[in-house]
Amino acid sequence: MAPNDDGLSFNQKAIPSKLSKRIETQAKFDRLWHISPKQFDPSRNCLEKERVLRSWQLLKRHCNQMRDAKTVDLGSGSGFFSKKLREEGAFVDAVDISQKALQTLKKSKLEGICLIQDFIPQTKLEDSAYDIVVSTDVIAYLPLIQHRLYISELARLVKSDGIVLCSTPLDINTEGGLQIFASLAETEFQILEWRLSYHLLYIRLKNFISFPQKLALASNSAETRFYELEKRQGFKKWWFSINTSKVAGFLWKGLSLCLLPLVNFMKESRWLLLKLESVCRFFWKDKGVSHAAFLAKRRPVAHASADELLAIEPKHKRQLWE
């Protein structure tokens, strides 16, 4: 491939470097923390509280003794799991790409928590270094092409006898999300236990009554409006743009004020969350799963025997290329 005027081939210019990916990702998450830090707070509503509580209970069921354990919280965010692990006596490496996230955790001033700014899923942490690896609701933020690498990174970091806690929200508008996540996890791990949350009905109902408030907020904040428009295409983008204009925003604000008591009730009512979950599990079964967490051990490496190796027919050069 002939180089262009600045000495780089077109292929070299098309492939972003690891450094540029890191800088781009850091800028993205620092921006998200700047726009709305509350979106990373697991105590912001009863749904998020229930998710982290179930994940923590899952870890505690299989690991009663955490004192002096070496642990890592990948994608630590505001530090819910880092703090819980430290309170149990574990030594914690809290890893996040966002400097703003680590600054938030630093305010807790807990000794025994080491703050590390690093790029997930390609961290610079040592192989097989941790007794417990925790990474909750991180994979949903990663590009699809990095999902396999992310799972491999969790397996790389945990000791052979260590345990991994991993969770993710699932897209309620896409079928088969749970099966895809499970298949991905089982490539590297032996699953000890799953913990599933059936909140499809609750989420759809909450989104419906909260939408006027979302439109009103976007119409009042140019930065939020721009961020929301970036996530949409075609008709959805045009519709959102029209409904977040100043005039439309004024009307949506009036409706959102009328619905505010109901929205707040839904955000805080664990009783309603659990009741709707029971209904959702009965009618939708696995199609109603909106969040999944698993606890696992690293799958041991299986070495092929001499007979198995001989049974593998060598491929010709063209077959390998194809």
ROVO-623906 format. One record per residue (C-alpha): residue in three letters; chain; x, y negated, z. Coordinates in Angstrom, 2 decimals. Layout:
ROVO-623906
+------+-----+---------+---------+---------+
! type ! mol !      px !      py !      pz !
+------+-----+---------+---------+---------+
!  ALA !   A !       X !       Y !       Z !
...
+------+-----+---------+---------+---------+
This chain:
ROVO-623906
+------+-----+---------+---------+---------+
! type ! mol !      px !      py !      pz !
+------+-----+---------+---------+---------+
!  MET !   A !    0.00 !    0.00 !    0.00 !
!  ALA !   A !    1.56 !   -3.28 !   -1.09 !
!  PRO !   A !    1.76 !   -5.99 !    1.58 !
!  ASN !   A !   -0.02 !   -9.30 !    1.08 !
!  ASP !   A !    1.55 !  -12.75 !    1.49 !
!  ASP !   A !    1.98 !  -12.56 !    5.26 !
!  GLY !   A !    3.77 !   -9.17 !    5.11 !
!  LEU !   A !    0.90 !   -6.97 !    6.35 !
!  SER !   A !   -0.93 !   -4.40 !    4.27 !
!  PHE !   A !   -4.69 !   -4.73 !    4.00 !
!  ASN !   A !   -5.12 !   -1.55 !    6.08 !
!  GLN !   A !   -2.94 !   -2.96 !    8.85 !
!  LYS !   A !   -4.96 !   -6.18 !    8.94 !
!  ALA !   A !   -8.28 !   -4.30 !    8.96 !
!  ILE !   A !   -7.40 !   -2.23 !   12.05 !
!  PRO !   A !   -7.47 !   -4.39 !   15.22 !
!  SER !   A !   -4.64 !   -3.86 !   17.66 !
!  LYS !   A !   -5.20 !   -2.57 !   21.19 !
!  LEU !   A !   -4.23 !   -6.00 !   22.50 !
!  SER !   A !   -6.84 !   -7.77 !   20.37 !
!  LYS !   A !   -9.50 !   -5.26 !   21.48 !
!  ARG !   A !   -8.59 !   -5.90 !   25.10 !
!  ILE !   A !   -8.74 !   -9.68 !   24.69 !
!  GLU !   A !  -12.05 !   -9.48 !   22.83 !
!  THR !   A !  -13.59 !   -7.17 !   25.45 !
!  GLN !   A !  -12.37 !   -9.31 !   28.34 !
!  ALA !   A !  -13.80 !  -12.43 !   26.75 !
!  LYS !   A !  -17.13 !  -10.67 !   26.17 !
!  PHE !   A !  -17.55 !   -9.53 !   29.77 !
!  ASP !   A !  -16.24 !  -12.75 !   31.30 !
!  ARG !   A !  -18.88 !  -14.51 !   29.22 !
!  LEU !   A !  -21.62 !  -12.13 !   30.43 !
!  TRP !   A !  -20.53 !  -12.73 !   34.02 !
!  HIS !   A !  -20.62 !  -16.47 !   33.39 !
!  ILE !   A !  -24.07 !  -16.45 !   31.76 !
!  SER !   A !  -25.76 !  -14.19 !   34.30 !
!  PRO !   A !  -23.68 !  -12.56 !   37.05 !
!  LYS !   A !  -26.87 !  -11.21 !   38.61 !
!  GLN !   A !  -27.25 !   -8.69 !   35.76 !
!  PHE !   A !  -24.29 !   -6.78 !   37.30 !
!  ASP !   A !  -25.74 !   -6.83 !   40.82 !
!  PRO !   A !  -27.22 !   -3.40 !   41.70 !
!  SER !   A !  -29.32 !   -4.94 !   44.47 !
!  ARG !   A !  -31.17 !   -7.31 !   42.12 !
!  ASN !   A !  -34.33 !   -5.18 !   42.03 !
!  CYS !   A !  -35.77 !   -1.90 !   43.30 !
!  LEU !   A !  -34.98 !   -0.06 !   40.05 !
!  GLU !   A !  -31.24 !   -0.79 !   40.23 !
!  LYS !   A !  -31.19 !   -0.11 !   43.98 !
!  GLU !   A !  -32.76 !    3.30 !   43.39 !
!  ARG !   A !  -30.27 !    4.16 !   40.63 !
!  VAL !   A !  -27.16 !    3.43 !   42.71 !
!  LEU !   A !  -28.69 !    5.02 !   45.82 !
!  ARG !   A !  -29.36 !    8.28 !   43.96 !
!  SER !   A !  -25.87 !    8.29 !   42.46 !
!  TRP !   A !  -24.31 !    7.69 !   45.86 !
!  GLN !   A !  -26.42 !   10.42 !   47.48 !
!  LEU !   A !  -25.32 !   12.79 !   44.72 !
!  LEU !   A !  -21.67 !   12.09 !   45.52 !
!  LYS !   A !  -22.22 !   12.44 !   49.28 !
!  ARG !   A !  -23.94 !   15.81 !   48.86 !
!  HIS !   A !  -20.83 !   17.28 !   47.29 !
!  CYS !   A !  -18.17 !   15.30 !   49.13 !
!  ASN !   A !  -18.85 !   14.85 !   52.81 !
!  GLN !   A !  -15.24 !   14.02 !   53.68 !
!  MET !   A !  -13.79 !   11.04 !   51.81 !
!  ARG !   A !  -11.32 !    9.79 !   54.40 !
!  ASP !   A !   -7.87 !    9.19 !   52.90 !
!  ALA !   A !   -9.06 !   10.39 !   49.47 !
!  LYS !   A !   -7.54 !    8.59 !   46.52 !
!  THR !   A !  -10.42 !    7.25 !   44.44 !
!  VAL !   A !  -11.00 !    5.02 !   41.43 !
!  ASP !   A !  -14.08 !    3.01 !   40.54 !
!  LEU !   A !  -13.95 !    2.50 !   36.76 !
!  GLY !   A !  -16.00 !   -0.50 !   35.72 !
!  SER !   A !  -16.35 !   -1.58 !   39.34 !
!  GLY !   A !  -18.37 !   -4.72 !   38.59 !
!  SER !   A !  -19.48 !   -6.40 !   41.81 !
!  GLY !   A !  -18.03 !   -3.46 !   43.74 !
!  PHE !   A !  -20.95 !   -1.51 !   45.20 !
!  PHE !   A !  -19.22 !    1.89 !   44.94 !
!  SER !   A !  -15.77 !    0.48 !   45.74 !
!  LYS !   A !  -17.10 !   -0.88 !   49.03 !
!  LYS !   A !  -19.04 !    2.30 !   49.87 !
!  LEU !   A !  -15.98 !    4.47 !   49.19 !
!  ARG !   A !  -13.79 !    2.24 !   51.33 !
!  GLU !   A !  -16.32 !    2.29 !   54.18 !
!  GLU !   A !  -16.01 !    6.10 !   54.10 !
!  GLY !   A !  -12.24 !    5.77 !   54.58 !
!  ALA !   A !  -11.11 !    6.35 !   50.99 !
!  PHE !   A !   -8.37 !    4.37 !   49.26 !
!  VAL !   A !   -9.87 !    2.71 !   46.20 !
!  ASP !   A !   -8.57 !    1.40 !   42.90 !
!  ALA !   A !  -11.29 !   -0.93 !   41.59 !
!  VAL !   A !  -10.86 !   -1.28 !   37.82 !
!  ASP !   A !  -12.67 !   -3.76 !   35.60 !
!  ILE !   A !  -11.85 !   -5.67 !   32.41 !
!  SER !   A !  -13.48 !   -8.87 !   33.69 !
!  GLN !   A !  -11.43 !  -11.17 !   35.89 !
!  LYS !   A !  -14.67 !  -12.73 !   37.14 !
!  ALA !   A !  -15.92 !   -9.32 !   38.31 !
!  LEU !   A !  -12.72 !   -8.68 !   40.26 !
!  GLN !   A !  -12.88 !  -12.16 !   41.80 !
!  THR !   A !  -16.38 !  -11.34 !   43.06 !
!  LEU !   A !  -15.13 !   -8.12 !   44.66 !
!  LYS !   A !  -12.11 !   -9.91 !   46.11 !
!  LYS !   A !  -14.41 !  -12.06 !   48.23 !
!  SER !   A !  -15.30 !   -9.00 !   50.32 !
!  LYS !   A !  -11.71 !   -9.03 !   51.68 !
!  LEU !   A !  -11.75 !   -5.28 !   52.35 !
!  GLU !   A !   -8.30 !   -3.79 !   52.92 !
!  GLY !   A !   -7.63 !   -0.54 !   51.09 !
!  ILE !   A !   -9.17 !   -1.72 !   47.80 !
!  CYS !   A !   -6.65 !   -2.40 !   45.03 !
!  LEU !   A !   -8.02 !   -4.63 !   42.26 !
!  ILE !   A !   -6.85 !   -3.68 !   38.76 !
!  GLN !   A !   -7.74 !   -5.49 !   35.56 !
!  ASP !   A !   -7.63 !   -2.93 !   32.77 !
!  PHE !   A !   -9.30 !   -1.92 !   29.54 !
!  ILE !   A !  -11.76 !    0.97 !   29.63 !
!  PRO !   A !  -11.63 !    3.61 !   28.18 !
!  GLN !   A !   -7.86 !    3.32 !   27.54 !
!  THR !   A !   -6.49 !    2.46 !   30.98 !
!  LYS !   A !   -2.86 !    2.54 !   32.05 !
!  LEU !   A !   -3.63 !    4.61 !   35.16 !
!  GLU !   A !   -1.66 !    7.80 !   35.84 !
!  ASP !   A !   -2.79 !   11.26 !   34.76 !
!  SER !   A !   -4.50 !   13.48 !   37.36 !
!  ALA !   A !   -4.08 !   10.80 !   40.02 !
!  TYR !   A !   -7.45 !   10.77 !   41.79 !
!  ASP !   A !   -9.46 !   13.01 !   44.09 !
!  ILE !   A !  -12.65 !   11.17 !   43.13 !
!  VAL !   A !  -13.39 !    9.30 !   39.91 !
!  VAL !   A !  -16.52 !    7.13 !   39.91 !
!  SER !   A !  -17.81 !    5.39 !   36.80 !
!  THR !   A !  -21.43 !    4.31 !   36.86 !
!  ASP !   A !  -23.41 !    2.76 !   34.00 !
!  VAL !   A !  -20.28 !    1.91 !   31.98 !
!  ILE !   A !  -20.66 !    4.02 !   28.85 !
!  ALA !   A !  -23.74 !    2.06 !   27.74 !
!  TYR !   A !  -21.53 !   -1.03 !   27.31 !
!  LEU !   A !  -19.02 !    0.78 !   25.08 !
!  PRO !   A !  -19.19 !    1.12 !   21.29 !
!  LEU !   A !  -20.44 !    4.52 !   20.14 !
!  ILE !   A !  -17.03 !    5.36 !   18.67 !
!  GLN !   A !  -15.48 !    5.11 !   22.17 !
!  HIS !   A !  -17.91 !    7.41 !   24.01 !
!  ARG !   A !  -15.85 !   10.56 !   23.47 !
!  LEU !   A !  -12.68 !    8.74 !   24.49 !
!  TYR !   A !  -14.38 !    7.48 !   27.65 !
!  ILE !   A !  -15.35 !   10.98 !   28.80 !
!  SER !   A !  -11.79 !   12.17 !   28.05 !
!  GLU !   A !  -10.43 !    9.31 !   30.15 !
!  LEU !   A !  -12.49 !   10.39 !   33.15 !
!  ALA !   A !  -11.12 !   13.93 !   32.76 !
!  ARG !   A !   -7.55 !   12.63 !   32.38 !
!  LEU !   A !   -7.66 !   10.67 !   35.62 !
!  VAL !   A !   -9.20 !   13.24 !   37.97 !
!  LYS !   A !   -7.15 !   15.96 !   39.69 !
!  SER !   A !   -7.80 !   19.58 !   38.73 !
!  ASP !   A !   -9.70 !   20.11 !   42.00 !
!  GLY !   A !  -11.18 !   16.60 !   42.09 !
!  ILE !   A !  -14.73 !   15.47 !   41.29 !
!  VAL !   A !  -16.22 !   12.95 !   38.89 !
!  LEU !   A !  -19.40 !   10.92 !   39.33 !
!  CYS !   A !  -20.70 !    9.42 !   36.10 !
!  SER !   A !  -24.03 !    7.84 !   35.23 !
!  THR !   A !  -25.73 !    5.90 !   32.47 !
!  PRO !   A !  -29.04 !    4.28 !   31.65 !
!  LEU !   A !  -30.73 !    5.89 !   28.65 !
!  ASP !   A !  -32.46 !    4.05 !   25.82 !
!  ILE !   A !  -36.16 !    4.67 !   26.42 !
!  ASN !   A !  -36.91 !    3.90 !   22.76 !
!  THR !   A !  -34.60 !    6.61 !   21.41 !
!  GLU !   A !  -35.31 !   10.33 !   21.60 !
!  GLY !   A !  -32.62 !   12.81 !   22.60 !
!  GLY !   A !  -30.49 !   10.42 !   24.63 !
!  LEU !   A !  -30.26 !   12.79 !   27.60 !
!  GLN !   A !  -29.23 !   15.73 !   25.41 !
!  ILE !   A !  -26.56 !   13.66 !   23.67 !
!  PHE !   A !  -25.13 !   12.47 !   27.00 !
!  ALA !   A !  -25.19 !   16.00 !   28.45 !
!  SER !   A !  -23.45 !   17.48 !   25.40 !
!  LEU !   A !  -20.79 !   14.78 !   25.59 !
!  ALA !   A !  -20.18 !   15.37 !   29.31 !
!  GLU !   A !  -19.92 !   19.14 !   28.92 !
!  THR !   A !  -17.04 !   18.85 !   26.46 !
!  GLU !   A !  -14.75 !   17.97 !   29.39 !
!  PHE !   A !  -16.61 !   18.89 !   32.57 !
!  GLN !   A !  -18.31 !   21.69 !   34.43 !
!  ILE !   A !  -21.46 !   20.01 !   35.71 !
!  LEU !   A !  -22.22 !   20.69 !   39.38 !
!  GLU !   A !  -25.48 !   18.76 !   39.56 !
!  TRP !   A !  -27.62 !   16.33 !   37.57 !
!  ARG !   A !  -29.75 !   13.56 !   39.08 !
!  LEU !   A !  -32.41 !   12.24 !   36.69 !
!  SER !   A !  -34.68 !    9.22 !   37.07 !
!  TYR !   A !  -38.03 !    9.10 !   35.26 !
!  HIS !   A !  -38.71 !    5.38 !   34.99 !
!  LEU !   A !  -39.85 !    4.96 !   31.37 !
!  LEU !   A !  -43.39 !    3.93 !   32.40 !
!  TYR !   A !  -42.14 !    1.50 !   35.04 !
!  ILE !   A !  -39.65 !   -0.14 !   32.65 !
!  ARG !   A !  -42.19 !   -0.60 !   29.86 !
!  LEU !   A !  -44.74 !   -2.10 !   32.20 !
!  LYS !   A !  -42.16 !   -4.43 !   33.80 !
!  ASN !   A !  -40.80 !   -5.52 !   30.41 !
!  PHE !   A !  -44.32 !   -6.33 !   29.22 !
!  ILE !   A !  -45.23 !   -8.63 !   32.10 !
!  SER !   A !  -41.71 !  -10.16 !   32.25 !
!  PHE !   A !  -41.45 !  -11.04 !   28.57 !
!  PRO !   A !  -43.04 !  -14.53 !   28.86 !
!  GLN !   A !  -40.46 !  -15.38 !   31.52 !
!  LYS !   A !  -37.64 !  -14.16 !   29.26 !
!  LEU !   A !  -38.85 !  -16.34 !   26.39 !
!  ALA !   A !  -39.20 !  -19.36 !   28.67 !
!  LEU !   A !  -35.66 !  -18.94 !   30.02 !
!  ALA !   A !  -34.18 !  -18.56 !   26.53 !
!  SER !   A !  -35.95 !  -21.69 !   25.31 !
!  ASN !   A !  -34.45 !  -23.63 !   28.24 !
!  SER !   A !  -30.87 !  -22.38 !   27.79 !
!  ALA !   A !  -29.09 !  -22.69 !   24.44 !
!  GLU !   A !  -26.40 !  -20.21 !   25.53 !
!  THR !   A !  -28.90 !  -17.57 !   26.62 !
!  ARG !   A !  -30.94 !  -18.09 !   23.45 !
!  PHE !   A !  -27.85 !  -17.67 !   21.27 !
!  TYR !   A !  -26.84 !  -14.49 !   23.12 !
!  GLU !   A !  -30.33 !  -12.97 !   22.74 !
!  LEU !   A !  -30.53 !  -13.88 !   19.05 !
!  GLU !   A !  -27.17 !  -12.19 !   18.44 !
!  LYS !   A !  -28.66 !   -8.88 !   19.59 !
!  ARG !   A !  -31.51 !   -9.05 !   17.06 !
!  GLN !   A !  -31.85 !   -8.79 !   13.29 !
!  GLY !   A !  -34.44 !   -9.44 !   10.62 !
!  PHE !   A !  -38.03 !  -10.05 !   11.69 !
!  LYS !   A !  -37.26 !   -9.56 !   15.40 !
!  LYS !   A !  -34.63 !  -12.30 !   15.25 !
!  TRP !   A !  -36.98 !  -14.67 !   13.40 !
!  TRP !   A !  -39.84 !  -13.96 !   15.83 !
!  PHE !   A !  -37.63 !  -14.53 !   18.87 !
!  SER !   A !  -36.27 !  -17.76 !   17.36 !
!  ILE !   A !  -39.78 !  -19.17 !   16.77 !
!  ASN !   A !  -40.97 !  -18.22 !   20.26 !
!  THR !   A !  -37.97 !  -19.75 !   22.03 !
!  SER !   A !  -38.35 !  -23.19 !   20.46 !
!  LYS !   A !  -38.98 !  -26.05 !   22.88 !
!  VAL !   A !  -42.73 !  -26.24 !   22.14 !
!  ALA !   A !  -43.33 !  -22.47 !   22.35 !
!  GLY !   A !  -41.09 !  -22.27 !   25.43 !
!  PHE !   A !  -43.35 !  -24.73 !   27.25 !
!  LEU !   A !  -46.38 !  -22.49 !   26.64 !
!  TRP !   A !  -44.52 !  -19.32 !   27.66 !
!  LYS !   A !  -43.37 !  -21.05 !   30.85 !
!  GLY !   A !  -46.98 !  -21.68 !   31.88 !
!  LEU !   A !  -47.91 !  -18.03 !   31.33 !
!  SER !   A !  -44.79 !  -16.80 !   33.14 !
!  LEU !   A !  -45.71 !  -18.87 !   36.21 !
!  CYS !   A !  -49.12 !  -17.18 !   36.32 !
!  LEU !   A !  -47.51 !  -13.73 !   36.11 !
!  LEU !   A !  -44.65 !  -14.49 !   38.51 !
!  PRO !   A !  -46.27 !  -12.95 !   41.65 !
!  LEU !   A !  -46.88 !   -9.68 !   39.77 !
!  VAL !   A !  -43.34 !   -9.67 !   38.35 !
!  ASN !   A !  -41.84 !  -10.21 !   41.80 !
!  PHE !   A !  -44.00 !   -7.46 !   43.28 !
!  MET !   A !  -42.79 !   -5.00 !   40.65 !
!  LYS !   A !  -39.15 !   -5.97 !   41.20 !
!  GLU !   A !  -39.33 !   -5.34 !   44.94 !
!  SER !   A !  -41.83 !   -2.49 !   45.32 !
!  ARG !   A !  -40.06 !    0.84 !   45.69 !
!  TRP !   A !  -43.44 !    2.40 !   46.48 !
!  LEU !   A !  -44.80 !    1.41 !   43.05 !
!  LEU !   A !  -41.57 !    2.55 !   41.37 !
!  LEU !   A !  -41.85 !    6.04 !   42.87 !
!  LYS !   A !  -45.59 !    6.32 !   42.14 !
!  LEU !   A !  -45.09 !    5.42 !   38.49 !
!  GLU !   A !  -42.15 !    7.84 !   38.34 !
!  SER !   A !  -44.39 !   10.70 !   39.48 !
!  VAL !   A !  -46.89 !    9.87 !   36.74 !
!  CYS !   A !  -44.13 !    9.54 !   34.16 !
!  ARG !   A !  -42.52 !   12.88 !   35.09 !
!  PHE !   A !  -45.89 !   14.65 !   34.87 !
!  PHE !   A !  -46.92 !   13.30 !   31.45 !
!  TRP !   A !  -43.61 !   12.66 !   29.67 !
!  LYS !   A !  -41.27 !   15.17 !   31.35 !
!  ASP !   A !  -37.70 !   14.78 !   30.01 !
!  LYS !   A !  -38.86 !   12.20 !   27.46 !
!  GLY !   A !  -39.49 !    9.89 !   30.42 !
!  VAL !   A !  -35.90 !   10.00 !   31.72 !
!  SER !   A !  -34.40 !    6.51 !   31.79 !
!  HIS !   A !  -31.25 !    7.15 !   33.82 !
!  ALA !   A !  -28.97 !   10.14 !   34.32 !
!  ALA !   A !  -26.12 !   10.81 !   36.74 !
!  PHE !   A !  -23.94 !   13.90 !   36.98 !
!  LEU !   A !  -21.34 !   15.18 !   39.38 !
!  ALA !   A !  -18.72 !   17.44 !   37.86 !
!  LYS !   A !  -15.32 !   19.08 !   37.97 !
!  ARG !   A !  -12.81 !   18.96 !   35.16 !
!  ARG !   A !  -13.16 !   21.90 !   32.81 !
!  PRO !   A !  -10.02 !   24.07 !   32.96 !
!  VAL !   A !   -7.97 !   24.28 !   29.79 !
!  ALA !   A !   -8.57 !   27.60 !   28.04 !
!  HIS !   A !   -5.47 !   29.00 !   26.34 !
!  ALA !   A !   -5.97 !   31.30 !   23.35 !
!  SER !   A !   -4.48 !   34.78 !   23.64 !
!  ALA !   A !   -1.94 !   36.09 !   21.11 !
!  ASP !   A !   -4.61 !   38.27 !   19.45 !
!  GLU !   A !   -6.96 !   35.26 !   19.14 !
!  LEU !   A !   -4.22 !   33.17 !   17.56 !
!  LEU !   A !   -3.44 !   35.92 !   15.03 !
!  ALA !   A !   -7.13 !   36.17 !   14.16 !
!  ILE !   A !   -7.20 !   32.54 !   13.06 !
!  GLU !   A !   -6.63 !   32.41 !    9.31 !
!  PRO !   A !   -4.07 !   29.71 !    8.42 !
!  LYS !   A !   -5.55 !   26.95 !    6.28 !
!  HIS !   A !   -3.96 !   25.71 !    3.10 !
!  LYS !   A !   -2.84 !   22.11 !    2.85 !
!  ARG !   A !   -5.88 !   21.08 !    0.80 !
!  GLN !   A !   -8.28 !   22.70 !    3.31 !
!  LEU !   A !   -6.68 !   20.76 !    6.15 !
!  TRP !   A !   -6.96 !   17.52 !    4.19 !
!  GLU !   A !  -10.62 !   18.20 !    3.43 !
+------+-----+---------+---------+---------+
